[in-house]
């Protein structure tokens, strides 16, 4: 498929919500994967209800309190999944464990990068200090980072039903898809592995492999034992069937878009000429989509009801305050009425191109990304200053969740 680059805006976000790190597995036409499709929500959402947009007066906030990380159903540590010498042999340069699991956090998946760990699964990454997917001109624009080298390995328990759904859509998907990036070189190999063991969906992605292999098939032969050994070590460490208990929160999120604000409010906040409403991603399925479904947080897009055009999207992790503490948010702290001393809000904007809001409220982590899509057409370009509109979205979310 060649190197994949997404343009700024809604179309980019729609694809990037699922693609993120797994874009690296599409760097060659030899190994195209079904994760290029966005996920369909597995359950219907509640229709929006009419509501006025209240005026909110900002007040002071402070950083959130310490949060508890969810229990895990596996006793193994990431360091025990693969021998350090074996790991070193896979790359031309040193790789180290990622302190923030998943370099996807800086992309549009945001809080959902921690979804696997949130339901008792395992999420491990080793990399060379680079992020796999980099932000381009705006927060809504992402592309592969050619300097990234690393291995990501995740396990999602309780995924048997989703796995059946995935294999029904992609019955001929190779459990280990490999390729050689265009241009070759001594670190051009990549593979993506997907398998089900009992009810555990095991997903791995490796990029920047140092290998003498000149074909995808040869690289597959080399790396299959690596993924097999890691999977065996993981499944042998299972200590409980689950599910894990939910992290206690002051506010329980119900999984709908309308929990944040009525869909009818979106157009007024952004000042678009055409109607903008809540939209859910559609088409296809993937490991990332399954993790979103597992935590009841299929992303919410703010856009046209019948086209991939819009002004932003919301991702969140129920009970995710523990994960937010592991991630340093972009931007500066802002004041939003209704937040308590355990809540926080941070906002970063790039002129009128894009904004990113990190909100920790009632023990949950919510991210709002907004953008002015230069390909959307005038009727879907915000006329309200984007920082003002994004702050208004935060105010709406707080009002709705605290009411």
Secondary structure by P-SEA (a helix, b strand, c coil): ccbbbbcccaaaaaaaccccccccccccccccccccbbbcccbbbbcbbbbcbbbbbbbbbbbbcbbbbbbbcccccccccccaaaaaaacccccccccccccccccccccccccccccbbbbbbbccccccccccccccbbbbcccccbbbbbbbccaaaaaaaaaaaccccccbbbbbccccccccccbbbbbbccccbbbbbbcccccccccaaaaaaacaaaaaaaaaaaaaaccccccccccccccccccccccccccccccccccccccccbbbbbccccaaaaaaaaacccccccccccccccccbbbbbccaaaaaaaccccbbbbbbcccccccbbbbbbccccbbbbbbbcccbbbbbbbbbcccccccccccccaaaaaaaaaaaaaaaaac
